[in-house]
């Protein structure tokens, strides 16, 4: 629901909108450990399972609360398996 979970930084440009109309996720690299996958979920429904180098753009016509958008490394382990991803949320 927010970017506070990142180790690198919080929001780097702009602010997270109250209602998301587009979410884009790019799996840049596996920074630590063996390759994993990044899962993109909206309202607990899996919309994508990304491998390194893959990306997805999901339009949300009716809008969605950012709190209902989840993006995570399926095998995350702090300090031993971590991923680098770019995430863009656009909305109002």
Number of C-alpha atoms within 10 A of each C-alpha: 12 14 13 10 10 11 9 10 9 12 14 8 7 7 11 17 14 14 17 23 19 16 20 15 21 19 22 15 17 20 14 15 14 11 16 19 19 26 18 23 16 19 13 10 11 12 13 19 19 18 17 17 11 15 18 16 14 15 13 15 9 8 15 19 15 21 13 14 18 16 17 16 21 15 16 16 12 9 9 11 17 22 23 17 20 11 16 14 19 19 16 10
